[in-house]
Amino acid sequence: MRLGAFLVFVVLLQFGYPVTLHGPVWTGLYLVAYVGVVLSGVVLVRGAHDRIAPTAATGAALLCCAAWVGATGGGGAALVSMFAAGAAFQLALMYSLLRFVYRRSRTHELEIVLAAVCVYLLLGGLFTTVFGALESLWPGSFADSAHPGARVTWQQFVYFSYVTLATTGYGDVVPVSAWARSLSAAEGVVGTLFLTTVVARLVGAFTGPRREEGRAVTG
């Protein structure tokens, strides 16, 4: 239940960003998804006493920075701070979820799938913050081939990150600098390796109990 609620908010946050292009009212509504992600993320790790404090602290920082961006219209220190807080919050959640996905104890297969999907979406969000911070600190690291000379917006980085993670790469947003290209390649590799290891984990989760049952019957 907690995983499902968190997944819903992550999907709304990562794929509902086009509403921010329709004015401040819609941007304000979009910020509600930030609140939902943070609150559901904290609830998700509330049983882990060693991880709830970092998750709550980075989540609170993310909400403050998101409000700062909303109040100022974005750009400058506010936007870079939001990217940094978002990266820290997502890393804290990914650490907890990965421990859950790859732990040795028996876990319900559906829970593993939901946790793995959450991690995959958080990976896209994490690289979004990295790309956004890179462009903010070193303008011109990315280029919009459809609008030459225009700055790439954070909404475009959400899109670019997920098409890169899925190794689709339509070529409309292009990494230009060496670091931008390196990080883009790293996202594609990390996404592919993660899916491979998750499939192996799921195969083990499905076949492990059946093997033990078979041994018990034949023994």
C-alpha positions as CSV (number, residue, x, y, z in Angstrom):
1,M,0.0,0.0,0.0
2,R,2.8,2.4,0.9
3,L,4.8,1.5,-2.2
4,G,1.7,2.0,-4.4
5,A,0.9,5.4,-3.0
6,F,4.5,6.6,-3.4
7,L,4.6,5.3,-7.0
8,V,1.4,7.3,-7.8
9,F,3.0,10.5,-6.6
10,V,6.3,9.8,-8.4
11,V,4.4,9.3,-11.6
12,L,2.4,12.5,-11.2
13,L,5.6,14.4,-10.4
14,Q,7.8,13.1,-13.2
15,F,5.2,13.0,-16.0
16,G,2.9,15.8,-15.0
17,Y,5.4,18.6,-15.5
18,P,3.7,20.0,-18.7
19,V,1.1,21.6,-16.5
20,T,3.7,24.1,-15.2
21,L,3.7,25.6,-18.7
22,H,0.2,26.9,-18.3
23,G,0.7,29.5,-15.6
24,P,1.4,29.9,-11.8
25,V,-1.9,28.3,-10.7
26,W,-1.0,25.1,-12.4
27,T,2.5,25.3,-11.2
28,G,1.2,25.6,-7.6
29,L,-0.9,22.5,-8.2
30,Y,2.1,20.7,-9.5
31,L,3.9,21.5,-6.3
32,V,1.3,19.5,-4.5
33,A,2.9,16.4,-6.1
34,Y,6.2,17.4,-4.5
35,V,4.5,17.4,-1.1
36,G,2.9,14.0,-1.9
37,V,6.2,12.5,-2.9
38,V,8.0,13.8,0.2
39,L,5.3,12.7,2.7
40,S,4.8,9.3,1.1
41,G,8.5,8.8,0.9
42,V,9.0,9.5,4.6
43,V,6.1,7.1,5.4
44,L,7.8,4.6,3.2
45,V,11.0,4.5,5.3
46,R,9.4,5.2,8.7
47,G,10.3,1.7,10.0
48,A,14.0,2.2,9.2
49,H,15.3,4.3,12.1
50,D,18.7,4.8,10.5
51,R,17.2,6.2,7.3
52,I,14.2,8.2,8.2
53,A,16.1,11.2,9.5
54,P,18.1,11.8,6.2
55,T,15.0,11.2,4.1
56,A,12.9,13.6,6.2
57,A,15.6,16.3,6.2
58,T,16.3,16.1,2.5
59,G,12.6,16.0,1.8
60,A,12.0,19.1,3.9
61,A,14.9,20.9,2.1
62,L,13.3,19.9,-1.3
63,L,10.0,21.4,-0.4
64,C,11.6,24.6,0.8
65,C,13.6,24.9,-2.4
66,A,10.6,24.1,-4.6
67,A,8.6,26.8,-2.8
68,W,11.5,29.2,-3.4
69,V,11.6,28.4,-7.1
70,G,7.8,28.8,-7.2
71,A,8.0,32.2,-5.5
72,T,10.8,33.6,-7.6
73,G,9.9,32.0,-10.9
74,G,13.0,29.8,-11.0
75,G,16.5,30.4,-12.1
76,G,19.8,31.2,-10.3
77,A,20.5,29.9,-6.8
78,A,16.9,28.8,-6.2
79,L,16.9,26.4,-9.1
80,V,20.4,25.0,-8.3
81,S,19.4,24.5,-4.7
82,M,16.2,22.7,-5.7
83,F,18.2,20.4,-8.0
84,A,20.7,19.6,-5.2
85,A,18.0,18.9,-2.6
86,G,16.0,16.8,-5.1
87,A,19.1,14.7,-5.8
88,A,19.8,14.2,-2.1
89,F,16.2,13.2,-1.4
90,Q,16.0,10.8,-4.3
91,L,19.3,9.2,-3.3
92,A,18.1,8.6,0.2
93,L,14.9,6.9,-1.0
94,M,16.7,4.9,-3.7
95,Y,19.1,3.6,-1.0
96,S,16.2,2.3,1.1
97,L,14.4,0.8,-1.9
98,L,17.4,-0.9,-3.3
99,R,18.1,-2.5,0.1
100,F,14.5,-3.8,0.0
101,V,14.8,-5.1,-3.6
102,Y,18.0,-7.0,-3.2
103,R,17.7,-8.2,0.4
104,R,18.1,-12.0,0.8
105,S,15.0,-12.6,2.9
106,R,11.8,-13.7,1.2
107,T,9.7,-10.8,-0.2
108,H,6.4,-10.8,-2.0
109,E,7.1,-10.6,-5.7
110,L,4.6,-7.7,-6.3
111,E,6.4,-5.6,-3.7
112,I,9.7,-6.2,-5.4
113,V,8.2,-5.1,-8.7
114,L,6.7,-1.9,-7.2
115,A,9.9,-1.0,-5.4
116,A,12.0,-1.7,-8.6
117,V,9.6,0.6,-10.7
118,C,10.0,3.3,-8.0
119,V,13.8,3.1,-8.2
120,Y,13.7,3.2,-12.0
121,L,11.6,6.3,-12.0
122,L,13.8,7.9,-9.3
123,L,16.8,7.2,-11.5
124,G,15.3,9.3,-14.2
125,G,14.5,12.0,-11.6
126,L,18.0,11.9,-10.2
127,F,19.6,12.4,-13.6
128,T,17.1,15.2,-14.3
129,T,18.5,17.1,-11.3
130,V,22.1,16.4,-12.3
131,F,21.5,17.7,-15.9
132,G,19.6,20.7,-14.6
133,A,22.3,21.6,-12.2
134,L,25.0,21.2,-14.9
135,E,23.2,23.5,-17.3
136,S,22.5,26.1,-14.6
137,L,26.2,26.2,-13.5
138,W,27.7,25.8,-17.0
139,P,25.2,27.2,-19.5
140,G,25.4,25.7,-23.0
141,S,26.1,22.2,-21.7
142,F,22.9,21.1,-23.5
143,A,21.3,22.4,-26.7
144,D,17.7,22.3,-28.0
145,S,18.1,21.4,-31.7
146,A,14.5,22.5,-32.4
147,H,15.2,26.0,-31.1
148,P,18.9,26.8,-31.6
149,G,20.2,29.3,-29.2
150,A,17.4,28.9,-26.6
151,R,18.2,27.7,-23.1
152,V,17.1,24.2,-22.2
153,T,14.4,24.3,-19.5
154,W,14.1,22.0,-16.5
155,Q,10.9,20.6,-18.0
156,Q,13.0,19.6,-21.1
157,F,15.5,17.9,-18.8
158,V,12.7,15.7,-17.3
159,Y,11.9,14.6,-20.8
160,F,15.5,14.2,-21.9
161,S,16.4,12.2,-18.8
162,Y,13.6,9.6,-19.3
163,V,14.2,9.1,-23.0
164,T,17.9,8.7,-22.2
165,L,17.1,6.2,-19.4
166,A,15.0,4.2,-21.8
167,T,17.7,4.5,-24.5
168,T,15.3,6.1,-26.9
169,G,17.1,9.3,-27.6
170,Y,15.1,11.3,-30.1
171,G,17.9,13.9,-30.6
172,D,15.8,17.0,-30.0
173,V,17.7,17.8,-26.7
174,V,21.5,17.2,-27.3
175,P,24.3,17.0,-24.7
176,V,27.1,19.3,-26.0
177,S,29.8,19.5,-23.3
178,A,32.0,16.6,-22.4
179,W,30.5,16.2,-19.0
180,A,26.9,16.4,-20.4
181,R,27.7,13.6,-22.9
182,S,29.5,11.5,-20.2
183,L,26.6,11.8,-17.8
184,S,24.0,11.0,-20.5
185,A,25.9,7.9,-21.5
186,A,26.2,6.9,-17.8
187,E,22.4,7.2,-17.4
188,G,21.8,4.9,-20.3
189,V,24.2,2.3,-18.9
190,V,22.9,2.5,-15.4
191,G,19.3,2.1,-16.5
192,T,20.1,-0.9,-18.6
193,L,22.2,-2.6,-15.9
194,F,19.5,-1.9,-13.3
195,L,16.8,-3.6,-15.4
196,T,19.1,-6.6,-16.0
197,T,19.8,-7.1,-12.3
198,V,16.1,-6.6,-11.4
199,V,15.0,-9.3,-13.8
200,A,17.6,-11.6,-12.2
201,R,16.2,-10.7,-8.8
202,L,12.7,-11.4,-9.8
203,V,13.6,-14.8,-11.4
204,G,15.3,-15.7,-8.1
205,A,12.2,-14.5,-6.1
206,F,9.8,-16.6,-8.2
207,T,11.9,-19.7,-8.6
208,G,13.6,-19.8,-5.2
209,P,10.6,-20.8,-3.1
210,R,9.5,-23.4,-5.7
211,R,12.9,-25.0,-5.7
212,E,12.8,-25.3,-1.9
213,E,9.3,-26.8,-2.1
214,G,10.5,-29.3,-4.8
215,R,13.4,-30.3,-2.6
216,A,11.1,-30.8,0.4
217,V,8.8,-33.0,-1.7
218,T,11.5,-35.1,-3.2
219,G,13.5,-35.3,0.0
